[in-house]
Amino acid sequence: MDDHGAETKGRAELALLTTQQMAAADRIAIAAGIPGIDLMERAGRAVAEAAFRRAGAGGAVTLLCGPGNNGGDGLIAARLLRERGLRVRVVLPGGVDGFKGDAAIAMERWAGPVERLDKLHGMQGGVFVDALFGAGLTRPLTGAFAEAADFLNRASRPVIAVDIPSGVSGDSGRAEGMAVNASETVTFFRLKPGHLLQPGRSLCGPVTVADIGIPARAALEAVGPTAFRNDPKLWRQAWPEHGVDTHKFRRGAVAVIAGGIAGVGAPRLSARAALRIGAGLATLLCEPEALPIHAARGPDALMQRAVADRAALEAFLRDRRVSTVVAGPALGLGVRAQKLVRAVIADDRPAVLDADALTTLAGFPDGGVSLLHGRGSEVVLTPHEGEFQRLFGDDPAIATEPSKLEKARKAAALSGAVVVYKGADTVIASPDGRAAINATGSPALATAGSGDVLAGLVAGLLGQGMSAFEASCAAVWLHGLAGEKLGMGLIADDLPEAIPPLLGSIFPA
């Protein structure tokens, strides 16, 4: 397989399907001649394998089955586990009346006893399987189903969720009301956004994706997924390469617009991160009174220049060797910041707007993010939750959208920028509709300066010619992995230094 074929296959593996797209994939498989009950048998077998690994030979498994296809998967698993000699109990909180189609066939094949919900509370030990509802549930759990979910959460026993924990939206990851907190999840064909978006990700536990025989190429071509799990397979082919004849400007010259004396650390973190991810030059553009402080601090690899106002910045940017601009980390919120942000917007090279630049942009009375349309080059916005709300919270379509993924997409379309919507489930969205959900990271990254490092990583890749979406995906993934490797106790200063070893492991010489 050539590199292009490998890239295409890798992206296909990373595709995230909405619940509607997954239903369409099922229909495509059935239209291709695979009976729906065969798909259900394969799904049930994957669930049974997971339950057997947990329970062991001779163990006990209790399966809570809802009335739809999710319950049908559970009934298939119950039959297979019984055939392997396990002690199996099936509980139907909704009774037997709702089983139709393939799920009704699964009930016939089970041909064993079923128990009422009130019997559940006397069950002790073993492994539980949540096969109540799958990812397509669009309403909160109520009545007997809410009682069943509550029992599972209080049982202090392993719980395996089928498709996604009951009560969690497969599209948004949100849980309206009661939801099962699973020990692990078995899903089918491809992940859904809700497996990666919080709180869904935390409620799923480790997720296994089982192949149930859906023809991948035909299904993915038909549904056309535009959301992906962030992974090197998504952006590795776009990674910048440098020949033996390269020099520092070919490797990217990044300008970091800094503020005054009160905030010299944040822009330095951005500049250092840009260098550590491969940029050839990083220059801090600070207020004149801060220049001696920057000059007195290491590392010597960072250049400094006094930039008092917009005219000085524009004069610096007349040097076409400067490839990318970062504005925001400790920039300040005064008149100088406003004028410099406007200068960056008017410029025609890639830019990253972070921190104070985002707050400044949100406060512009003549348009805010709308001013970004028509720029001569790409721009990346890196808001955390509060900054996102300041920038986009007044737009009704965004404010009422339940999914973080769709919020980010709508924000990208509105602004014309790549939006890196930060958090434990960072979403990277492009104006063209592509999006990625990141799964690397650690609570250790919740520390001052972490976001400044991320802005510098994005800029360092932009400066080397990487496109904004791929650069943002790569930077977010590496930033998260660095946080995982370093662990609790890290400070933001550690993050740029962690990048070269990671690059060495991903791109060995």
C-alpha positions as CSV (number, residue, x, y, z in Angstrom):
1,M,0.0,0.0,0.0
2,D,1.4,3.4,-1.0
3,D,1.5,6.4,1.4
4,H,-1.7,7.9,0.0
5,G,-3.5,4.5,0.4
6,A,-2.3,4.2,4.0
7,E,-3.4,7.8,4.8
8,T,-6.9,7.1,3.4
9,K,-7.2,3.9,5.4
10,G,-6.0,5.6,8.5
11,R,-8.5,8.4,8.1
12,A,-11.2,5.8,7.6
13,E,-10.3,4.1,10.8
14,L,-10.6,7.4,12.7
15,A,-14.0,8.4,11.3
16,L,-16.6,9.3,13.9
17,L,-20.2,8.5,12.9
18,T,-23.3,10.2,14.2
19,T,-26.2,8.0,15.3
20,Q,-27.9,8.7,12.0
21,Q,-24.8,7.8,10.0
22,M,-24.4,4.6,12.0
23,A,-28.0,3.6,11.2
24,A,-27.3,4.3,7.5
25,A,-24.2,2.1,7.7
26,D,-26.4,-0.7,9.1
27,R,-28.9,-0.2,6.2
28,I,-26.0,-0.3,3.7
29,A,-24.8,-3.6,5.1
30,I,-28.3,-5.1,5.0
31,A,-28.8,-3.9,1.4
32,A,-25.5,-5.6,0.5
33,G,-27.0,-8.9,1.6
34,I,-26.1,-9.2,5.3
35,P,-29.2,-9.9,7.3
36,G,-29.8,-7.6,10.2
37,I,-29.9,-10.6,12.6
38,D,-26.4,-11.6,11.5
39,L,-25.2,-8.1,12.4
40,M,-26.9,-8.5,15.8
41,E,-25.3,-11.9,16.3
42,R,-21.8,-10.5,15.7
43,A,-22.5,-7.6,18.0
44,G,-23.8,-9.9,20.7
45,R,-20.7,-12.1,20.3
46,A,-18.4,-9.1,20.9
47,V,-20.4,-8.2,24.1
48,A,-20.2,-11.8,25.2
49,E,-16.4,-11.9,24.7
50,A,-16.0,-8.8,26.9
51,A,-18.3,-10.2,29.6
52,F,-16.5,-13.5,29.6
53,R,-13.1,-11.8,30.0
54,R,-14.5,-10.1,33.1
55,A,-16.5,-12.9,34.6
56,G,-14.2,-15.9,33.8
57,A,-15.2,-19.5,33.3
58,G,-18.1,-20.4,35.5
59,G,-18.8,-16.8,36.4
60,A,-22.1,-15.0,36.7
61,V,-23.4,-12.3,34.3
62,T,-26.6,-10.3,34.6
63,L,-27.8,-8.6,31.4
64,L,-30.3,-5.7,31.6
65,C,-32.0,-5.6,28.2
66,G,-34.1,-2.8,26.8
67,P,-36.8,-3.3,24.1
68,G,-34.8,-2.2,21.0
69,N,-31.8,-3.5,19.1
70,N,-29.5,-2.7,22.0
71,G,-31.5,-5.2,24.1
72,G,-31.3,-7.6,21.2
73,D,-27.5,-7.4,21.3
74,G,-27.7,-8.2,25.0
75,L,-30.0,-11.2,24.5
76,I,-27.6,-12.7,21.9
77,A,-24.7,-12.2,24.4
78,A,-26.8,-13.9,27.1
79,R,-27.4,-17.0,24.9
80,L,-23.7,-17.2,24.0
81,L,-22.6,-16.9,27.6
82,R,-25.0,-19.6,28.7
83,E,-23.6,-21.9,26.0
84,R,-20.1,-21.3,27.5
85,G,-21.3,-22.5,30.9
86,L,-21.7,-19.2,32.7
87,R,-24.6,-18.4,35.1
88,V,-26.7,-16.0,33.2
89,R,-29.7,-13.9,34.2
90,V,-31.7,-11.6,31.9
91,V,-33.6,-8.7,33.3
92,L,-36.2,-6.8,31.2
93,P,-37.1,-3.5,32.9
94,G,-39.5,-2.7,30.1
95,G,-41.0,-6.2,29.8
96,V,-41.2,-8.3,26.7
97,D,-43.8,-6.3,24.7
98,G,-41.4,-3.9,23.0
99,F,-39.2,-6.4,21.2
100,K,-39.7,-6.3,17.4
101,G,-37.8,-7.2,14.3
102,D,-34.3,-8.5,14.9
103,A,-34.6,-7.9,18.6
104,A,-37.7,-10.2,18.7
105,I,-35.7,-12.9,16.8
106,A,-32.9,-12.5,19.5
107,M,-35.6,-13.0,22.2
108,E,-36.7,-16.2,20.5
109,R,-33.2,-17.5,20.3
110,W,-32.6,-16.8,23.9
111,A,-35.5,-19.0,24.8
112,G,-34.7,-18.7,28.5
113,P,-36.2,-17.1,31.6
114,V,-36.5,-13.4,32.0
115,E,-36.8,-11.6,35.3
116,R,-38.5,-8.4,36.5
117,L,-36.7,-5.4,37.6
118,D,-37.7,-5.9,41.2
119,K,-35.6,-9.1,41.2
120,L,-32.6,-7.1,40.3
121,H,-32.1,-5.7,43.7
122,G,-31.5,-9.1,45.2
123,M,-28.7,-10.0,42.8
124,Q,-25.2,-10.0,44.2
125,G,-21.8,-10.4,42.6
126,G,-20.8,-11.1,39.0
127,V,-20.7,-8.9,36.0
128,F,-23.5,-6.7,34.7
129,V,-24.2,-5.8,31.1
130,D,-26.0,-2.5,30.3
131,A,-28.0,-3.3,27.1
132,L,-30.9,-0.9,28.0
133,F,-30.5,1.7,25.3
134,G,-27.8,2.5,22.7
135,A,-26.4,5.8,21.3
136,G,-29.7,6.8,19.6
137,L,-31.6,7.5,22.8
138,T,-32.9,11.1,22.6
139,R,-34.7,11.4,25.9
140,P,-33.7,11.1,29.6
141,L,-34.0,7.7,31.3
142,T,-37.2,7.5,33.3
143,G,-39.2,5.0,35.3
144,A,-37.9,1.5,35.5
145,F,-35.0,2.3,33.1
146,A,-33.8,5.1,35.4
147,E,-34.1,2.7,38.4
148,A,-32.1,0.1,36.5
149,A,-29.3,2.6,35.7
150,D,-29.3,3.7,39.3
151,F,-28.9,0.1,40.5
152,L,-26.0,-0.5,38.1
153,N,-24.2,2.7,39.4
154,R,-24.6,1.5,43.0
155,A,-23.8,-2.2,42.4
156,S,-20.0,-1.8,42.9
157,R,-19.5,-4.4,40.2
158,P,-18.1,-4.3,36.7
159,V,-20.6,-2.9,34.1
160,I,-20.2,-3.4,30.4
161,A,-22.1,-1.0,28.3
162,V,-23.4,-2.1,24.9
163,D,-22.8,0.6,22.3
164,I,-22.7,3.5,24.8
165,P,-23.8,3.7,28.5
166,S,-27.6,4.1,28.7
167,G,-28.6,7.7,29.2
168,V,-25.6,9.1,27.2
169,S,-26.2,10.8,23.8
170,G,-24.1,9.2,21.1
171,D,-23.9,12.5,19.2
172,S,-23.1,15.0,22.0
173,G,-21.8,12.8,24.9
174,R,-24.3,14.6,27.2
175,A,-26.3,12.9,29.9
176,E,-29.6,14.4,30.6
177,G,-30.6,13.0,34.0
178,M,-29.5,9.5,35.1
179,A,-26.9,7.7,33.0
180,V,-24.9,4.5,33.5
181,N,-21.3,4.8,34.6
182,A,-19.7,1.9,32.8
183,S,-16.5,0.0,33.5
184,E,-16.0,-0.5,29.8
185,T,-18.0,-0.2,26.6
186,V,-18.3,-2.3,23.5
187,T,-19.4,-0.5,20.4
188,F,-19.6,-1.4,16.7
189,F,-18.0,-0.5,13.4
190,R,-16.9,3.1,14.4
191,L,-16.8,5.3,17.4
192,K,-19.4,8.0,17.8
193,P,-18.8,11.6,19.0
194,G,-20.4,10.8,22.3
195,H,-17.6,8.2,23.1
196,L,-15.1,11.0,23.1
197,L,-17.0,14.1,24.2
198,Q,-17.4,14.7,27.9
199,P,-19.1,13.5,30.1
200,G,-19.6,10.5,27.7
201,R,-16.0,9.7,27.5
202,S,-15.7,9.4,31.3
203,L,-18.9,7.3,31.6
204,C,-17.8,4.9,28.9
205,G,-14.5,3.6,30.4
206,P,-12.2,1.9,27.9
207,V,-14.1,1.4,24.6
208,T,-13.7,-1.6,22.3
209,V,-14.8,-1.1,18.6
210,A,-16.0,-4.5,17.2
211,D,-16.1,-5.4,13.6
212,I,-19.5,-6.8,12.9
213,G,-19.2,-7.1,9.1
214,I,-20.4,-3.8,7.8
215,P,-18.6,-3.1,4.5
216,A,-16.4,-0.2,5.6
217,R,-15.6,1.3,2.2
218,A,-19.1,1.3,0.9
219,A,-20.6,2.6,4.2
220,L,-18.1,5.4,4.7
221,E,-18.3,6.6,1.1
222,A,-22.1,6.7,1.4
223,V,-22.3,8.5,4.8
224,G,-19.3,10.8,4.2
225,P,-18.1,11.4,7.7
226,T,-16.4,14.7,8.4
227,A,-15.5,14.2,12.1
228,F,-12.5,12.2,13.2
229,R,-10.7,11.0,16.3
230,N,-7.5,13.0,16.5
231,D,-4.5,10.8,15.9
232,P,-1.2,11.1,13.9
233,K,-2.9,9.2,11.1
234,L,-5.0,12.2,10.5
235,W,-2.1,14.7,10.0
236,R,1.1,12.7,9.6
237,Q,1.2,13.1,5.8
238,A,1.0,16.9,6.2
239,W,3.9,17.0,8.7
240,P,6.6,19.5,7.5
241,E,9.8,18.0,6.1
242,H,13.0,19.8,5.7
243,G,15.9,19.0,3.4
244,V,19.5,19.2,4.1
245,D,19.7,22.7,2.5
246,T,17.1,24.2,4.8
247,H,17.8,27.3,7.0
248,K,16.1,29.0,9.9
249,F,13.7,31.1,7.8
250,R,12.6,28.1,5.7
251,R,11.9,26.3,9.0
252,G,9.6,29.1,10.0
253,A,10.0,32.4,11.7
254,V,7.4,33.0,14.4
255,A,6.6,36.4,15.9
256,V,5.0,36.4,19.3
257,I,3.4,39.6,20.3
258,A,4.0,40.2,24.0
259,G,2.8,42.7,26.5
260,G,4.5,44.6,29.3
261,I,6.5,43.9,32.4
262,A,3.6,42.2,34.2
263,G,3.4,39.3,31.8
264,V,6.8,38.2,30.4
265,G,6.4,34.5,31.1
266,A,3.4,33.6,28.9
267,P,4.7,34.8,25.5
268,R,8.1,33.2,26.3
269,L,6.3,29.9,26.7
270,S,4.7,30.3,23.3
271,A,7.9,31.2,21.6
272,R,9.8,28.4,23.2
273,A,7.1,25.9,22.2
274,A,7.3,27.1,18.6
275,L,11.0,26.4,18.5
276,R,10.7,23.0,20.2
277,I,8.2,21.8,17.6
278,G,10.6,22.8,14.8
279,A,10.4,26.5,13.9
280,G,13.7,28.0,13.0
281,L,13.3,31.4,14.7
282,A,11.0,32.9,17.4
283,T,11.0,36.7,18.1
284,L,9.2,38.3,21.1
285,L,7.7,41.7,20.2
286,C,7.2,43.4,23.6
287,E,6.5,46.8,25.1
288,P,9.7,48.8,25.2
289,E,10.0,48.8,29.0
290,A,9.8,45.0,29.1
291,L,12.7,44.6,26.6
292,P,15.5,44.6,29.3
293,I,13.6,41.9,31.3
294,H,13.2,39.7,28.3
295,A,16.9,40.2,27.3
296,A,18.0,39.2,30.8
297,R,16.2,35.9,30.8
298,G,17.1,32.8,28.9
299,P,17.1,31.0,26.6
300,D,19.3,32.8,24.3
301,A,17.5,31.2,21.3
302,L,14.6,33.7,21.8
303,M,14.9,36.9,20.0
304,Q,13.5,40.2,21.4
305,R,12.3,43.4,19.8
306,A,10.5,46.4,21.2
307,V,7.2,47.1,19.6
308,A,5.4,50.0,21.1
309,D,2.5,50.4,18.7
310,R,0.8,49.3,15.5
311,A,3.2,51.2,13.3
312,A,6.1,49.4,14.9
313,L,4.5,46.0,14.4
314,E,3.6,46.8,10.8
315,A,7.2,47.8,10.2
316,F,8.4,44.5,11.6
317,L,6.0,42.5,9.6
318,R,7.3,44.1,6.4
319,D,10.0,41.5,6.6
320,R,8.4,38.7,4.5
321,R,10.6,36.1,6.1
322,V,8.3,36.2,9.1
323,S,5.9,33.4,8.5
324,T,3.5,33.3,11.4
325,V,2.2,35.6,14.2
326,V,0.9,34.6,17.7
327,A,-1.0,37.2,19.6
328,G,-2.6,36.9,23.0
329,P,-0.5,35.3,25.8
330,A,-0.1,38.2,28.4
331,L,-0.7,40.7,25.6
332,G,-2.9,42.9,27.8
333,L,-6.4,44.4,27.2
334,G,-5.6,48.0,26.6
335,V,-5.5,50.3,23.6
336,R,-2.2,48.9,22.5
337,A,-3.6,45.4,22.4
338,Q,-6.6,46.5,20.4
339,K,-4.5,48.1,17.8
340,L,-2.1,45.2,17.5
341,V,-4.8,42.7,17.2
342,R,-6.3,44.8,14.4
343,A,-2.9,44.8,12.7
344,V,-2.7,41.0,12.9
345,I,-6.2,40.7,11.4
346,A,-5.2,43.1,8.6
347,D,-2.0,41.1,7.9
348,D,-1.8,38.4,5.2
349,R,0.1,35.6,7.0
350,P,-1.1,32.7,9.2
351,A,-1.9,33.8,12.7
352,V,-2.9,32.3,16.1
353,L,-5.1,34.3,18.4
354,D,-5.2,33.2,22.0
355,A,-5.9,34.5,25.5
356,D,-6.0,38.3,25.6
357,A,-6.3,38.6,21.9
358,L,-9.6,36.6,22.0
359,T,-11.0,38.8,24.7
360,T,-9.9,41.8,22.8
361,L,-11.5,40.4,19.6
362,A,-14.8,39.7,21.4
363,G,-14.9,43.3,22.6
364,F,-14.6,45.0,19.2
365,P,-17.8,47.0,18.6
366,D,-17.5,46.6,14.8
367,G,-17.8,42.9,14.4
368,G,-15.5,40.7,16.5
369,V,-15.0,37.4,14.8
370,S,-16.7,38.6,11.6
371,L,-13.6,40.8,11.0
372,L,-11.6,37.6,10.3
373,H,-13.5,36.9,7.1
374,G,-11.5,37.8,4.1
375,R,-8.1,37.6,5.7
376,G,-5.4,36.8,3.2
377,S,-4.3,33.7,5.2
378,E,-5.6,31.2,7.8
379,V,-6.2,32.1,11.4
380,V,-6.5,29.8,14.4
381,L,-8.6,30.7,17.5
382,T,-7.8,28.8,20.7
383,P,-10.5,29.6,23.2
384,H,-11.2,27.9,26.5
385,E,-14.9,27.7,27.6
386,G,-15.1,31.3,28.9
387,E,-13.4,32.7,25.9
388,F,-15.6,30.7,23.6
389,Q,-18.7,32.1,25.3
390,R,-17.4,35.7,24.9
391,L,-16.7,35.1,21.2
392,F,-19.7,33.1,20.2
393,G,-22.2,33.0,23.0
394,D,-24.4,35.6,21.5
395,D,-25.1,33.6,18.4
396,P,-28.4,31.7,19.0
397,A,-27.5,28.8,16.8
398,I,-24.4,28.2,18.8
399,A,-25.8,29.0,22.2
400,T,-28.6,26.4,21.8
401,E,-26.5,23.7,20.3
402,P,-26.1,20.8,22.8
403,S,-23.0,19.3,21.2
404,K,-19.5,20.7,21.8
405,L,-18.5,19.3,18.4
406,E,-21.3,21.1,16.6
407,K,-20.7,24.3,18.6
408,A,-17.1,24.3,17.4
409,R,-18.2,23.6,13.8
410,K,-20.7,26.4,13.8
411,A,-18.1,28.8,15.4
412,A,-15.6,27.9,12.7
413,A,-18.1,28.5,9.9
414,L,-19.2,31.8,11.5
415,S,-15.6,33.1,11.9
416,G,-13.9,31.6,8.9
417,A,-11.2,30.4,11.3
418,V,-10.0,27.1,12.6
419,V,-11.4,26.9,16.1
420,V,-9.5,24.9,18.8
421,Y,-12.3,24.7,21.5
422,K,-10.1,23.6,24.5
423,G,-11.0,21.4,27.4
424,A,-10.7,17.8,28.5
425,D,-12.3,16.9,25.1
426,T,-10.7,19.6,22.9
427,V,-12.5,19.9,19.5
428,I,-10.7,21.2,16.5
429,A,-13.0,22.5,13.8
430,S,-12.4,23.9,10.3
431,P,-14.6,26.3,8.4
432,D,-14.9,23.6,5.7
433,G,-16.8,21.3,8.1
434,R,-14.0,19.0,9.1
435,A,-13.6,18.4,12.8
436,A,-11.5,16.3,15.2
437,I,-12.0,15.4,18.8
438,N,-8.9,14.9,20.9
439,A,-8.4,12.1,23.4
440,T,-4.9,12.7,24.7
441,G,-4.4,14.8,27.8
442,S,-4.3,14.8,31.5
443,P,-5.6,16.8,34.5
444,A,-2.0,17.8,34.9
445,L,-2.4,20.2,32.0
446,A,-4.8,22.3,34.0
447,T,-2.0,24.6,35.0
448,A,-1.0,28.2,34.3
449,G,0.7,28.6,30.9
450,S,-0.4,25.3,29.4
451,G,-2.5,27.1,26.8
452,D,0.3,29.5,26.0
453,V,2.4,26.5,25.1
454,L,-0.3,25.1,22.9
455,A,-0.6,28.4,21.0
456,G,3.1,28.3,20.3
457,L,3.0,24.7,19.1
458,V,0.2,25.6,16.6
459,A,2.2,28.6,15.4
460,G,5.4,26.6,15.1
461,L,3.7,24.2,12.7
462,L,1.9,26.9,10.8
463,G,5.3,28.6,10.4
464,Q,6.7,25.5,8.7
465,G,3.9,25.5,6.2
466,M,1.4,23.1,7.7
467,S,-2.2,24.0,7.1
468,A,-4.2,25.4,10.0
469,F,-6.5,22.4,10.6
470,E,-3.7,19.8,10.5
471,A,-1.3,22.0,12.5
472,S,-3.9,22.5,15.2
473,C,-4.7,18.8,15.3
474,A,-1.1,17.8,15.6
475,A,-0.3,20.5,18.2
476,V,-3.3,19.5,20.4
477,W,-2.5,15.8,20.2
478,L,1.2,16.3,21.1
479,H,0.4,18.8,23.8
480,G,-2.0,16.3,25.4
481,L,0.5,13.4,25.1
482,A,3.2,15.5,26.7
483,G,0.8,16.1,29.6
484,E,0.2,12.4,30.0
485,K,3.9,11.6,29.9
486,L,4.9,14.3,32.4
487,G,2.0,13.6,34.8
488,M,0.9,15.6,37.9
489,G,3.4,18.1,39.1
490,L,4.3,19.4,35.7
491,I,4.5,23.1,35.1
492,A,4.0,24.7,31.7
493,D,7.8,25.2,31.4
494,D,8.2,21.4,31.2
495,L,5.9,21.1,28.2
496,P,8.1,22.5,25.4
497,E,11.0,20.3,26.6
498,A,8.8,17.2,26.3
499,I,8.0,17.8,22.7
500,P,11.4,16.7,21.0
501,P,11.3,13.2,22.6
502,L,7.8,12.7,21.4
503,L,8.7,13.8,17.9
504,G,11.6,11.4,17.9
505,S,9.2,8.5,18.8
506,I,6.7,9.5,16.1
507,F,9.1,10.4,13.3
508,P,12.2,8.3,14.0
509,A,15.3,9.4,12.1
